[in-house]
Structure formats: structure tokens, C-alpha cells
Amino acid sequence: MGGYLVGVYKLDFNSAAYLTSTFQYLEPIDVISGLVKTGVFGFIISIISAIAAIIQVKGLRELEELLPRQ
């Protein structure tokens, strides 16, 4: 999408030629690998975020125990 916008509107490529060329050289494995990578990276980021949140909550609980109550 970004390549199309830059190519057609900034570099004055022919829209039909750009799309024809893109679909001529694009293979299904390119799309599949892009979707799989997106899912894997999203999963990794969500796991790391969940672990960081658990560590943060644990740290807050320990901090509450250390602070004197009034």
C-alpha cells in the first residue's frame, strides 16, 4: 500500500503498470510469510508485555508491604 502511494503519487509511476508489475512478481508465499511474521511478532510482544505487567504488579505489592501504614 505504501509502495503504491509513493510510486504513483510521488514518483509519477503509471498506476496500472505498477499494479501489474506488483502482481506479476508477488507470490503467495510472500503474503503468507508476511502474515505469519506479523502474528508471531504480535504474540511475542503480547507475552513480553504480560510478563512485564506481572512483574510490575508484584513490585507494587512488595512496595506496599514496605511502606508504613497510617
ABEGO torsion letter per residue (X at the ends): XAAAAAAAAAAGBBAAAAAAAAAAABBAAAAAAAAAAAAAAAAAAAAAAAAAAAAAAAAAAAAAAABBBX
